[in-house]
Amino acid sequence: MVMNIEIIAKHVENIFTLNQLKEIGIDYAQGFYLDKPESMNKKFKSIEKSTQKQSVRH
C-alpha cells in the first residue's frame, strides 16, 4: 500500500476472478462467489453465534 488505500473488488462471481484479483494485490472482495445475499437478521444471528463460540474458547 503506497498511499494507504485499500481496494475492494465488487461483483466477484467466480474463482477465476478471485484468483486474478489476488494476483494483482486487491485487498478485499465481495460478490456472489464469496457469499450469497441474505436477510440482515439472519446475518446478525450468524455473527452473534460465531462470537459466542469464540468467547467460550478463550
C-alpha distance matrix in Angstrom:
0.0 3.7 5.6 5.1 6.3 7.3 9.7 13.2 15.6 19.2 22.5 21.7 25.3 25.4 24.1 23.6 21.1 19.3 19.1 18.0 15.0 14.2 14.6 12.2 9.3 10.1 9.5 13.1 16.4 19.8 23.1 26.5 25.6 23.8 26.3 29.2 29.7 32.2 33.8 32.1 34.9 34.5 30.8 31.3 34.2 32.0 29.4 32.3 33.8 30.6 30.1 33.8 33.6 30.7 32.6 35.8 34.1 33.0
3.7 0.0 3.8 5.8 7.6 9.9 12.0 15.8 18.1 21.6 24.9 24.4 28.0 28.2 27.0 26.2 23.6 22.2 21.9 20.3 17.6 17.1 16.9 14.2 12.0 13.0 12.9 16.3 19.5 22.7 25.9 29.5 28.7 27.1 29.6 32.3 32.7 35.2 36.8 35.0 37.9 37.7 34.0 34.5 37.5 35.5 32.8 35.6 37.2 34.1 33.5 37.2 37.1 34.2 36.0 39.1 37.5 36.3
5.6 3.8 0.0 3.8 5.4 8.8 11.2 14.9 17.6 20.7 24.3 24.3 28.0 28.8 28.0 27.4 24.5 23.1 23.4 21.8 18.7 18.7 19.1 16.1 13.8 13.8 13.3 16.2 19.3 22.2 25.4 29.1 28.8 27.1 29.2 31.7 31.7 34.1 35.3 33.3 36.3 36.5 32.8 33.1 36.3 34.6 31.8 34.6 36.6 33.7 32.9 36.6 36.9 34.1 35.6 39.0 37.7 36.4
5.1 5.8 3.8 0.0 3.8 6.6 9.9 13.3 16.5 19.5 23.2 23.1 26.9 27.6 26.8 26.7 23.8 21.9 22.6 21.5 18.1 17.7 18.8 16.2 13.3 12.8 11.3 14.0 17.4 20.2 23.7 27.3 27.0 25.0 26.9 29.5 29.4 31.5 32.7 30.5 33.3 33.5 29.7 29.8 32.9 31.3 28.4 31.0 33.0 30.1 29.2 32.9 33.3 30.4 31.8 35.3 34.0 32.7
6.3 7.6 5.4 3.8 0.0 3.8 6.5 9.9 13.1 16.0 19.7 19.9 23.7 24.8 24.3 24.2 21.0 19.4 20.5 19.2 15.7 16.0 17.3 14.5 11.9 10.5 9.4 11.5 14.5 17.1 20.5 24.2 24.2 22.3 24.2 26.5 26.4 28.7 29.9 28.0 31.0 31.2 27.5 28.0 31.2 29.6 26.9 29.8 31.8 29.1 28.5 32.3 32.7 30.1 31.8 35.2 34.2 33.2
7.3 9.9 8.8 6.6 3.8 0.0 3.8 6.8 10.1 13.1 16.8 16.7 20.4 21.4 21.0 21.2 18.1 16.2 17.5 16.6 12.9 13.1 15.1 12.8 9.9 7.7 5.9 7.7 10.9 13.6 17.1 20.8 20.6 18.6 20.5 23.0 23.1 25.4 26.9 25.1 28.1 28.0 24.3 25.0 28.1 26.3 23.8 26.8 28.7 25.9 25.6 29.4 29.7 27.3 29.2 32.5 31.4 30.8
9.7 12.0 11.2 9.9 6.5 3.8 0.0 3.8 6.6 9.8 13.3 13.4 17.2 18.4 18.2 18.2 14.9 13.4 15.1 13.9 10.2 11.3 13.4 10.9 8.8 5.7 5.3 6.2 8.4 11.1 14.2 18.0 17.9 16.4 18.5 20.8 21.0 23.7 25.5 24.2 27.5 27.1 23.6 24.8 27.9 26.0 23.9 27.3 29.0 26.3 26.5 30.3 30.4 28.4 30.7 33.7 32.7 32.5
13.2 15.8 14.9 13.3 9.9 6.8 3.8 0.0 3.8 6.4 10.0 10.3 14.1 15.7 16.0 16.5 13.1 11.6 14.1 13.4 9.7 11.3 14.0 12.3 10.5 6.7 6.2 4.5 5.3 7.4 10.6 14.3 14.6 13.1 14.9 17.0 17.2 20.1 22.0 20.9 24.3 23.8 20.4 22.0 25.0 23.1 21.4 24.9 26.5 24.0 24.6 28.3 28.5 26.9 29.3 32.2 31.5 31.6
15.6 18.1 17.6 16.5 13.1 10.1 6.6 3.8 0.0 3.8 6.9 7.0 10.8 12.5 13.2 13.4 9.8 9.0 11.9 10.9 7.7 10.2 12.8 11.3 10.7 7.1 8.1 6.2 4.6 6.3 8.4 12.0 12.1 11.6 13.7 15.6 16.3 19.5 21.9 21.5 25.0 24.2 21.0 23.2 26.0 23.8 22.7 26.4 27.6 25.3 26.4 30.0 29.9 28.6 31.3 34.0 33.2 33.7
19.2 21.6 20.7 19.5 16.0 13.1 9.8 6.4 3.8 0.0 3.8 5.7 9.0 11.8 13.5 14.1 10.6 10.4 13.8 13.2 10.6 13.3 15.9 14.8 14.4 10.8 11.5 8.7 6.0 5.1 5.9 9.5 10.6 10.6 12.0 13.0 13.3 16.8 19.2 19.1 22.7 22.0 19.2 21.6 24.4 22.5 21.9 25.5 26.8 24.9 26.3 29.7 29.8 28.9 31.6 34.2 33.7 34.5
22.5 24.9 24.3 23.2 19.7 16.8 13.3 10.0 6.9 3.8 0.0 3.8 5.9 9.3 11.9 12.6 9.4 10.0 13.7 13.3 11.7 14.5 17.0 16.4 16.6 13.4 14.4 11.5 8.0 6.2 4.4 6.9 8.4 9.6 10.8 11.2 11.9 15.7 18.5 19.2 22.7 21.6 19.2 22.1 24.6 22.7 22.6 26.3 27.2 25.6 27.4 30.6 30.5 30.0 32.9 35.2 34.8 35.9
21.7 24.4 24.3 23.1 19.9 16.7 13.4 10.3 7.0 5.7 3.8 0.0 3.8 6.0 8.2 9.2 6.3 6.5 10.2 10.4 9.2 11.6 14.2 14.4 14.7 11.8 13.0 10.4 6.7 5.9 4.4 6.4 6.0 7.4 9.7 11.1 13.0 16.6 19.8 20.5 23.7 22.1 19.6 22.6 24.7 22.3 22.3 26.1 26.6 24.5 26.6 29.8 29.2 28.7 31.8 33.9 33.1 34.4
25.3 28.0 28.0 26.9 23.7 20.4 17.2 14.1 10.8 9.0 5.9 3.8 0.0 3.8 7.3 8.6 7.0 8.0 11.3 12.0 11.8 14.1 16.4 17.0 17.7 15.3 16.6 13.9 10.2 8.8 6.0 5.4 4.7 7.8 9.8 10.4 12.8 16.4 19.9 21.3 24.2 22.3 20.3 23.7 25.4 22.9 23.5 27.2 27.3 25.6 28.0 30.9 30.2 30.0 33.3 35.0 34.3 36.0
25.4 28.2 28.8 27.6 24.8 21.4 18.4 15.7 12.5 11.8 9.3 6.0 3.8 0.0 3.8 5.5 5.6 6.5 8.9 10.3 11.0 12.7 14.6 16.1 17.1 15.3 16.8 14.6 11.3 10.9 8.8 8.0 5.3 8.4 11.1 12.4 15.5 18.8 22.4 23.8 26.5 24.1 22.1 25.5 26.8 23.9 24.6 28.3 28.0 26.0 28.6 31.4 30.2 30.0 33.4 34.9 33.9 35.6
24.1 27.0 28.0 26.8 24.3 21.0 18.2 16.0 13.2 13.5 11.9 8.2 7.3 3.8 0.0 3.8 5.4 4.9 6.0 8.5 9.8 10.4 12.2 14.4 15.3 14.2 15.7 14.1 11.5 12.1 11.1 10.8 7.3 9.1 12.4 14.6 17.8 20.9 24.5 25.6 28.1 25.5 23.3 26.4 27.6 24.4 24.8 28.5 28.0 25.5 28.1 30.9 29.4 28.9 32.5 33.9 32.4 34.1
23.6 26.2 27.4 26.7 24.2 21.2 18.2 16.5 13.4 14.1 12.6 9.2 8.6 5.5 3.8 0.0 3.8 5.5 5.2 6.2 8.7 10.0 10.7 12.7 14.5 13.9 16.2 15.2 12.8 13.9 13.0 13.2 10.3 12.3 15.7 17.6 20.6 23.9 27.4 28.5 31.2 28.9 26.5 29.6 31.1 27.9 28.1 31.9 31.5 29.0 31.4 34.4 32.9 32.2 35.7 37.2 35.7 37.2
21.1 23.6 24.5 23.8 21.0 18.1 14.9 13.1 9.8 10.6 9.4 6.3 7.0 5.6 5.4 3.8 0.0 3.8 5.4 5.1 6.2 8.6 9.9 10.8 12.4 11.1 13.6 12.5 9.9 11.1 10.6 11.7 9.5 11.2 14.5 16.4 18.8 22.3 25.7 26.5 29.5 27.5 25.0 27.9 29.8 26.9 26.8 30.6 30.7 28.2 30.3 33.5 32.4 31.5 34.9 36.8 35.4 36.7
19.3 22.2 23.1 21.9 19.4 16.2 13.4 11.6 9.0 10.4 10.0 6.5 8.0 6.5 4.9 5.5 3.8 0.0 3.8 5.5 5.2 6.2 8.7 10.2 10.7 9.3 11.0 9.8 7.6 9.4 9.8 11.2 8.6 9.0 12.7 15.3 17.8 21.1 24.4 24.8 27.6 25.6 22.8 25.5 27.3 24.2 23.9 27.7 27.7 25.0 27.0 30.2 29.0 28.0 31.3 33.2 31.8 33.0
19.1 21.9 23.4 22.6 20.5 17.5 15.1 14.1 11.9 13.8 13.7 10.2 11.3 8.9 6.0 5.2 5.4 3.8 0.0 3.8 5.4 5.0 6.2 8.8 9.9 10.0 12.1 12.0 10.7 13.1 13.6 14.8 11.8 12.2 16.0 18.8 21.5 24.6 27.9 28.3 31.0 28.8 26.0 28.6 30.2 27.0 26.5 30.2 30.0 27.1 29.0 32.2 30.7 29.4 32.9 34.6 32.8 33.9
18.0 20.3 21.8 21.5 19.2 16.6 13.9 13.4 10.9 13.2 13.3 10.4 12.0 10.3 8.5 6.2 5.1 5.5 3.8 0.0 3.8 5.4 5.1 6.5 8.8 9.0 12.0 12.4 11.3 13.8 14.4 16.1 13.7 14.5 18.1 20.5 22.9 26.3 29.5 29.8 32.7 30.9 28.0 30.6 32.5 29.5 28.9 32.6 32.7 29.9 31.6 34.9 33.6 32.3 35.6 37.6 35.8 36.7
15.0 17.6 18.7 18.1 15.7 12.9 10.2 9.7 7.7 10.6 11.7 9.2 11.8 11.0 9.8 8.7 6.2 5.2 5.4 3.8 0.0 3.8 5.4 5.3 6.3 5.4 8.5 8.9 8.2 11.2 12.6 15.1 13.1 13.1 16.6 19.2 21.1 24.4 27.4 27.3 30.3 28.8 25.6 28.0 30.2 27.3 26.4 30.1 30.6 27.7 29.1 32.6 31.6 30.1 33.2 35.4 33.9 34.5
14.2 17.1 18.7 17.7 16.0 13.1 11.3 11.3 10.2 13.3 14.5 11.6 14.1 12.7 10.4 10.0 8.6 6.2 5.0 5.4 3.8 0.0 3.8 5.5 5.2 5.7 7.8 8.9 9.3 12.6 14.5 16.7 14.3 13.6 17.2 20.3 22.4 25.4 28.3 28.0 30.8 29.1 25.8 27.9 29.9 26.8 25.7 29.3 29.5 26.4 27.7 31.1 29.8 28.1 31.2 33.4 31.5 32.1
14.6 16.9 19.1 18.8 17.3 15.1 13.4 14.0 12.8 15.9 17.0 14.2 16.4 14.6 12.2 10.7 9.9 8.7 6.2 5.1 5.4 3.8 0.0 3.8 5.5 7.7 10.5 12.3 12.7 16.1 17.6 19.8 17.2 17.0 20.7 23.7 25.9 29.0 32.0 31.7 34.6 32.8 29.6 31.7 33.7 30.6 29.5 33.0 33.2 30.0 31.3 34.7 33.3 31.4 34.6 36.7 34.6 35.1
12.2 14.2 16.1 16.2 14.5 12.8 10.9 12.3 11.3 14.8 16.4 14.4 17.0 16.1 14.4 12.7 10.8 10.2 8.8 6.5 5.3 5.5 3.8 0.0 3.8 6.0 9.4 11.7 12.4 15.9 17.7 20.3 18.4 18.2 21.7 24.4 26.1 29.3 32.1 31.7 34.7 33.4 30.0 32.0 34.3 31.5 30.1 33.7 34.3 31.2 32.2 35.7 34.7 32.7 35.7 38.1 36.2 36.4
9.3 12.0 13.8 13.3 11.9 9.9 8.8 10.5 10.7 14.4 16.6 14.7 17.7 17.1 15.3 14.5 12.4 10.7 9.9 8.8 6.3 5.2 5.5 3.8 0.0 3.8 6.3 9.2 11.0 14.7 17.2 20.2 18.4 17.4 20.6 23.6 25.2 28.1 30.6 29.8 32.7 31.5 28.0 29.6 32.0 29.3 27.5 31.0 31.7 28.5 29.2 32.8 31.9 29.7 32.5 35.0 33.2 33.2
10.1 13.0 13.8 12.8 10.5 7.7 5.7 6.7 7.1 10.8 13.4 11.8 15.3 15.3 14.2 13.9 11.1 9.3 10.0 9.0 5.4 5.7 7.7 6.0 3.8 0.0 3.8 6.0 7.6 11.3 14.0 17.2 15.9 14.8 17.8 20.6 21.8 24.7 27.2 26.4 29.4 28.4 24.9 26.6 29.1 26.6 24.9 28.4 29.4 26.4 27.1 30.8 30.2 28.2 31.0 33.6 32.1 32.2
9.5 12.9 13.3 11.3 9.4 5.9 5.3 6.2 8.1 11.5 14.4 13.0 16.6 16.8 15.7 16.2 13.6 11.0 12.1 12.0 8.5 7.8 10.5 9.4 6.3 3.8 0.0 3.8 7.1 10.7 14.0 17.3 16.2 14.2 16.8 19.9 20.8 23.3 25.5 24.2 27.1 26.2 22.5 23.8 26.4 24.0 21.9 25.3 26.4 23.4 23.8 27.5 27.1 24.9 27.5 30.3 28.9 28.8
13.1 16.3 16.2 14.0 11.5 7.7 6.2 4.5 6.2 8.7 11.5 10.4 13.9 14.6 14.1 15.2 12.5 9.8 12.0 12.4 8.9 8.9 12.3 11.7 9.2 6.0 3.8 0.0 3.8 7.0 10.5 13.9 13.2 11.0 13.2 16.2 17.0 19.5 21.7 20.7 23.6 22.6 19.1 20.6 23.2 20.8 19.1 22.6 23.8 20.9 21.7 25.4 25.1 23.3 26.0 28.8 27.7 27.9
16.4 19.5 19.3 17.4 14.5 10.9 8.4 5.3 4.6 6.0 8.0 6.7 10.2 11.3 11.5 12.8 9.9 7.6 10.7 11.3 8.2 9.3 12.7 12.4 11.0 7.6 7.1 3.8 0.0 3.8 6.9 10.2 9.7 8.0 10.4 13.1 14.2 17.1 19.7 19.3 22.3 21.1 17.8 20.0 22.5 20.0 18.9 22.7 23.6 21.1 22.4 25.9 25.6 24.3 27.2 29.7 28.8 29.5
19.8 22.7 22.2 20.2 17.1 13.6 11.1 7.4 6.3 5.1 6.2 5.9 8.8 10.9 12.1 13.9 11.1 9.4 13.1 13.8 11.2 12.6 16.1 15.9 14.7 11.3 10.7 7.0 3.8 0.0 3.8 7.2 7.9 6.3 7.6 9.7 10.5 13.6 16.3 16.1 19.4 18.1 15.1 17.6 20.2 17.9 17.3 21.0 22.0 20.0 21.6 25.0 24.9 24.1 26.9 29.3 28.9 29.9
23.1 25.9 25.4 23.7 20.5 17.1 14.2 10.6 8.4 5.9 4.4 4.4 6.0 8.8 11.1 13.0 10.6 9.8 13.6 14.4 12.6 14.5 17.6 17.7 17.2 14.0 14.0 10.5 6.9 3.8 0.0 3.8 5.5 5.7 6.4 7.4 8.7 12.3 15.4 16.1 19.3 17.8 15.4 18.5 20.6 18.5 18.6 22.3 23.0 21.4 23.5 26.5 26.3 26.1 29.0 31.1 30.8 32.1
26.5 29.5 29.1 27.3 24.2 20.8 18.0 14.3 12.0 9.5 6.9 6.4 5.4 8.0 10.8 13.2 11.7 11.2 14.8 16.1 15.1 16.7 19.8 20.3 20.2 17.2 17.3 13.9 10.2 7.2 3.8 0.0 3.8 5.5 5.2 5.1 7.5 11.0 14.5 16.1 18.9 16.9 15.1 18.6 20.2 18.0 18.9 22.5 22.7 21.4 24.0 26.7 26.3 26.5 29.6 31.3 31.0 32.8
25.6 28.7 28.8 27.0 24.2 20.6 17.9 14.6 12.1 10.6 8.4 6.0 4.7 5.3 7.3 10.3 9.5 8.6 11.8 13.7 13.1 14.3 17.2 18.4 18.4 15.9 16.2 13.2 9.7 7.9 5.5 3.8 0.0 3.8 5.8 7.4 10.6 13.7 17.3 18.7 21.2 18.8 16.8 20.3 21.6 18.8 19.6 23.3 23.1 21.3 24.0 26.7 25.8 25.8 29.2 30.7 30.0 31.9
23.8 27.1 27.1 25.0 22.3 18.6 16.4 13.1 11.6 10.6 9.6 7.4 7.8 8.4 9.1 12.3 11.2 9.0 12.2 14.5 13.1 13.6 17.0 18.2 17.4 14.8 14.2 11.0 8.0 6.3 5.7 5.5 3.8 0.0 3.8 7.1 9.9 12.6 16.0 16.7 19.1 16.7 14.3 17.4 18.8 15.9 16.2 20.0 19.9 17.9 20.4 23.3 22.4 22.2 25.5 27.2 26.5 28.2
26.3 29.6 29.2 26.9 24.2 20.5 18.5 14.9 13.7 12.0 10.8 9.7 9.8 11.1 12.4 15.7 14.5 12.7 16.0 18.1 16.6 17.2 20.7 21.7 20.6 17.8 16.8 13.2 10.4 7.6 6.4 5.2 5.8 3.8 0.0 3.8 6.6 8.8 12.3 13.3 15.6 13.2 11.1 14.5 15.8 13.1 14.0 17.7 17.6 16.2 18.9 21.6 21.1 21.4 24.5 26.1 25.9 27.8
29.2 32.3 31.7 29.5 26.5 23.0 20.8 17.0 15.6 13.0 11.2 11.1 10.4 12.4 14.6 17.6 16.4 15.3 18.8 20.5 19.2 20.3 23.7 24.4 23.6 20.6 19.9 16.2 13.1 9.7 7.4 5.1 7.4 7.1 3.8 0.0 3.8 6.4 10.1 12.1 14.4 12.1 10.9 14.6 15.8 13.8 15.3 18.6 18.7 18.1 20.8 23.1 22.9 23.7 26.6 28.1 28.3 30.3
29.7 32.7 31.7 29.4 26.4 23.1 21.0 17.2 16.3 13.3 11.9 13.0 12.8 15.5 17.8 20.6 18.8 17.8 21.5 22.9 21.1 22.4 25.9 26.1 25.2 21.8 20.8 17.0 14.2 10.5 8.7 7.5 10.6 9.9 6.6 3.8 0.0 3.8 7.1 9.0 11.8 10.3 9.2 12.7 14.4 13.3 14.6 17.7 18.5 18.2 20.6 22.9 23.3 24.2 26.6 28.4 29.0 30.8
32.2 35.2 34.1 31.5 28.7 25.4 23.7 20.1 19.5 16.8 15.7 16.6 16.4 18.8 20.9 23.9 22.3 21.1 24.6 26.3 24.4 25.4 29.0 29.3 28.1 24.7 23.3 19.5 17.1 13.6 12.3 11.0 13.7 12.6 8.8 6.4 3.8 0.0 3.8 6.4 8.5 6.8 6.7 10.2 11.4 10.9 12.8 15.4 16.1 16.6 18.9 20.8 21.5 22.8 25.0 26.5 27.6 29.5
33.8 36.8 35.3 32.7 29.9 26.9 25.5 22.0 21.9 19.2 18.5 19.8 19.9 22.4 24.5 27.4 25.7 24.4 27.9 29.5 27.4 28.3 32.0 32.1 30.6 27.2 25.5 21.7 19.7 16.3 15.4 14.5 17.3 16.0 12.3 10.1 7.1 3.8 0.0 3.8 5.5 5.3 6.4 8.8 10.1 10.9 12.6 14.4 15.7 16.9 18.7 20.3 21.6 23.1 24.7 26.4 27.9 29.6
32.1 35.0 33.3 30.5 28.0 25.1 24.2 20.9 21.5 19.1 19.2 20.5 21.3 23.8 25.6 28.5 26.5 24.8 28.3 29.8 27.3 28.0 31.7 31.7 29.8 26.4 24.2 20.7 19.3 16.1 16.1 16.1 18.7 16.7 13.3 12.1 9.0 6.4 3.8 0.0 3.8 5.4 5.0 6.1 8.6 9.8 10.5 12.2 14.3 15.3 16.5 18.3 20.1 21.1 22.5 24.5 26.2 27.4
34.9 37.9 36.3 33.3 31.0 28.1 27.5 24.3 25.0 22.7 22.7 23.7 24.2 26.5 28.1 31.2 29.5 27.6 31.0 32.7 30.3 30.8 34.6 34.7 32.7 29.4 27.1 23.6 22.3 19.4 19.3 18.9 21.2 19.1 15.6 14.4 11.8 8.5 5.5 3.8 0.0 3.8 5.5 5.2 6.2 8.6 9.9 10.5 12.4 14.3 15.4 16.5 18.5 20.1 21.1 22.7 24.9 26.3
34.5 37.7 36.5 33.5 31.2 28.0 27.1 23.8 24.2 22.0 21.6 22.1 22.3 24.1 25.5 28.9 27.5 25.6 28.8 30.9 28.8 29.1 32.8 33.4 31.5 28.4 26.2 22.6 21.1 18.1 17.8 16.9 18.8 16.7 13.2 12.1 10.3 6.8 5.3 5.4 3.8 0.0 3.8 5.5 5.2 6.3 8.8 10.0 10.7 12.5 14.5 15.5 16.8 18.7 20.2 21.5 23.3 25.2
30.8 34.0 32.8 29.7 27.5 24.3 23.6 20.4 21.0 19.2 19.2 19.6 20.3 22.1 23.3 26.5 25.0 22.8 26.0 28.0 25.6 25.8 29.6 30.0 28.0 24.9 22.5 19.1 17.8 15.1 15.4 15.1 16.8 14.3 11.1 10.9 9.2 6.7 6.4 5.0 5.5 3.8 0.0 3.8 5.5 5.1 6.3 8.7 10.0 10.7 12.5 14.3 15.6 16.8 18.5 20.3 21.7 23.3
31.3 34.5 33.1 29.8 28.0 25.0 24.8 22.0 23.2 21.6 22.1 22.6 23.7 25.5 26.4 29.6 27.9 25.5 28.6 30.6 28.0 27.9 31.7 32.0 29.6 26.6 23.8 20.6 20.0 17.6 18.5 18.6 20.3 17.4 14.5 14.6 12.7 10.2 8.8 6.1 5.2 5.5 3.8 0.0 3.8 5.3 5.0 6.1 8.6 9.8 10.6 12.2 14.3 15.4 16.5 18.5 20.3 21.5
34.2 37.5 36.3 32.9 31.2 28.1 27.9 25.0 26.0 24.4 24.6 24.7 25.4 26.8 27.6 31.1 29.8 27.3 30.2 32.5 30.2 29.9 33.7 34.3 32.0 29.1 26.4 23.2 22.5 20.2 20.6 20.2 21.6 18.8 15.8 15.8 14.4 11.4 10.1 8.6 6.2 5.2 5.5 3.8 0.0 3.8 5.4 5.0 6.2 8.6 10.0 10.5 12.4 14.4 15.4 16.7 18.9 20.6
32.0 35.5 34.6 31.3 29.6 26.3 26.0 23.1 23.8 22.5 22.7 22.3 22.9 23.9 24.4 27.9 26.9 24.2 27.0 29.5 27.3 26.8 30.6 31.5 29.3 26.6 24.0 20.8 20.0 17.9 18.5 18.0 18.8 15.9 13.1 13.8 13.3 10.9 10.9 9.8 8.6 6.3 5.1 5.3 3.8 0.0 3.8 5.5 5.2 6.2 8.8 10.0 10.8 12.5 14.5 15.7 17.2 19.2
29.4 32.8 31.8 28.4 26.9 23.8 23.9 21.4 22.7 21.9 22.6 22.3 23.5 24.6 24.8 28.1 26.8 23.9 26.5 28.9 26.4 25.7 29.5 30.1 27.5 24.9 21.9 19.1 18.9 17.3 18.6 18.9 19.6 16.2 14.0 15.3 14.6 12.8 12.6 10.5 9.9 8.8 6.3 5.0 5.4 3.8 0.0 3.8 5.5 5.1 6.2 8.6 10.0 10.6 12.3 14.4 15.7 17.1
32.3 35.6 34.6 31.0 29.8 26.8 27.3 24.9 26.4 25.5 26.3 26.1 27.2 28.3 28.5 31.9 30.6 27.7 30.2 32.6 30.1 29.3 33.0 33.7 31.0 28.4 25.3 22.6 22.7 21.0 22.3 22.5 23.3 20.0 17.7 18.6 17.7 15.4 14.4 12.2 10.5 10.0 8.7 6.1 5.0 5.5 3.8 0.0 3.8 5.4 5.3 6.1 8.7 10.0 10.6 12.4 14.6 15.8
33.8 37.2 36.6 33.0 31.8 28.7 29.0 26.5 27.6 26.8 27.2 26.6 27.3 28.0 28.0 31.5 30.7 27.7 30.0 32.7 30.6 29.5 33.2 34.3 31.7 29.4 26.4 23.8 23.6 22.0 23.0 22.7 23.1 19.9 17.6 18.7 18.5 16.1 15.7 14.3 12.4 10.7 10.0 8.6 6.2 5.2 5.5 3.8 0.0 3.8 5.5 5.1 6.3 8.7 10.0 10.8 12.8 14.9
30.6 34.1 33.7 30.1 29.1 25.9 26.3 24.0 25.3 24.9 25.6 24.5 25.6 26.0 25.5 29.0 28.2 25.0 27.1 29.9 27.7 26.4 30.0 31.2 28.5 26.4 23.4 20.9 21.1 20.0 21.4 21.4 21.3 17.9 16.2 18.1 18.2 16.6 16.9 15.3 14.3 12.5 10.7 9.8 8.6 6.2 5.1 5.4 3.8 0.0 3.8 5.5 5.2 6.3 8.8 10.1 11.1 13.1
30.1 33.5 32.9 29.2 28.5 25.6 26.5 24.6 26.4 26.3 27.4 26.6 28.0 28.6 28.1 31.4 30.3 27.0 29.0 31.6 29.1 27.7 31.3 32.2 29.2 27.1 23.8 21.7 22.4 21.6 23.5 24.0 24.0 20.4 18.9 20.8 20.6 18.9 18.7 16.5 15.4 14.5 12.5 10.6 10.0 8.8 6.2 5.3 5.5 3.8 0.0 3.8 5.4 5.0 6.1 8.6 10.0 11.0
33.8 37.2 36.6 32.9 32.3 29.4 30.3 28.3 30.0 29.7 30.6 29.8 30.9 31.4 30.9 34.4 33.5 30.2 32.2 34.9 32.6 31.1 34.7 35.7 32.8 30.8 27.5 25.4 25.9 25.0 26.5 26.7 26.7 23.3 21.6 23.1 22.9 20.8 20.3 18.3 16.5 15.5 14.3 12.2 10.5 10.0 8.6 6.1 5.1 5.5 3.8 0.0 3.8 5.4 5.2 6.3 8.9 10.4
33.6 37.1 36.9 33.3 32.7 29.7 30.4 28.5 29.9 29.8 30.5 29.2 30.2 30.2 29.4 32.9 32.4 29.0 30.7 33.6 31.6 29.8 33.3 34.7 31.9 30.2 27.1 25.1 25.6 24.9 26.3 26.3 25.8 22.4 21.1 22.9 23.3 21.5 21.6 20.1 18.5 16.8 15.6 14.3 12.4 10.8 10.0 8.7 6.3 5.2 5.4 3.8 0.0 3.8 5.5 5.3 6.6 9.2
30.7 34.2 34.1 30.4 30.1 27.3 28.4 26.9 28.6 28.9 30.0 28.7 30.0 30.0 28.9 32.2 31.5 28.0 29.4 32.3 30.1 28.1 31.4 32.7 29.7 28.2 24.9 23.3 24.3 24.1 26.1 26.5 25.8 22.2 21.4 23.7 24.2 22.8 23.1 21.1 20.1 18.7 16.8 15.4 14.4 12.5 10.6 10.0 8.7 6.3 5.0 5.4 3.8 0.0 3.8 5.4 5.3 6.8
32.6 36.0 35.6 31.8 31.8 29.2 30.7 29.3 31.3 31.6 32.9 31.8 33.3 33.4 32.5 35.7 34.9 31.3 32.9 35.6 33.2 31.2 34.6 35.7 32.5 31.0 27.5 26.0 27.2 26.9 29.0 29.6 29.2 25.5 24.5 26.6 26.6 25.0 24.7 22.5 21.1 20.2 18.5 16.5 15.4 14.5 12.3 10.6 10.0 8.8 6.1 5.2 5.5 3.8 0.0 3.8 5.4 5.4
35.8 39.1 39.0 35.3 35.2 32.5 33.7 32.2 34.0 34.2 35.2 33.9 35.0 34.9 33.9 37.2 36.8 33.2 34.6 37.6 35.4 33.4 36.7 38.1 35.0 33.6 30.3 28.8 29.7 29.3 31.1 31.3 30.7 27.2 26.1 28.1 28.4 26.5 26.4 24.5 22.7 21.5 20.3 18.5 16.7 15.7 14.4 12.4 10.8 10.1 8.6 6.3 5.3 5.4 3.8 0.0 3.8 5.6
34.1 37.5 37.7 34.0 34.2 31.4 32.7 31.5 33.2 33.7 34.8 33.1 34.3 33.9 32.4 35.7 35.4 31.8 32.8 35.8 33.9 31.5 34.6 36.2 33.2 32.1 28.9 27.7 28.8 28.9 30.8 31.0 30.0 26.5 25.9 28.3 29.0 27.6 27.9 26.2 24.9 23.3 21.7 20.3 18.9 17.2 15.7 14.6 12.8 11.1 10.0 8.9 6.6 5.3 5.4 3.8 0.0 3.8
33.0 36.3 36.4 32.7 33.2 30.8 32.5 31.6 33.7 34.5 35.9 34.4 36.0 35.6 34.1 37.2 36.7 33.0 33.9 36.7 34.5 32.1 35.1 36.4 33.2 32.2 28.8 27.9 29.5 29.9 32.1 32.8 31.9 28.2 27.8 30.3 30.8 29.5 29.6 27.4 26.3 25.2 23.3 21.5 20.6 19.2 17.1 15.8 14.9 13.1 11.0 10.4 9.2 6.8 5.4 5.6 3.8 0.0
